[in-house]
Amino acid sequence: MKEEKSVLGLSTIRRNRGVSLEQIADSTKISIRSLEAIEQGDFRKLPGGIYNTSYIRQYARAIEYDESALLAFYTREMACSEDVVRNGANGNGGYGGLRPASSIMGS
């Protein structure tokens, strides 16, 4: 059996409620790839901007899950990943240890 990484047990909740990803995709017009990304908490695979919160809300409604809880989790995850980008993986500041292009080009 394939091991799944599921945020907050979303895929289990969805399956227990008898809802398939295909059904959600059909009703919301959200790609299965994006729905899987939500279940796995891999929000970087979503299209970005307001689409992310819209997709998360629609997914939560489709499985009758608390929208605010899922959006709060998303917000925390995105804040954490922004901190990693801002401070670098090793905490040395900058852009993950990379210099911005402007400092390379001398501008």
Secondary structure, DSSP 8 states (H G I E B T S, - for coil): ------GGGHHHHHHHTT--HHHHHHHH---HHHHHHHHHT-GGGS--THHHHHHHHHHHHHTT--HHHHHHHHHHHHHHHHHHHHH-TTS--TBTTB--HHHHHT-
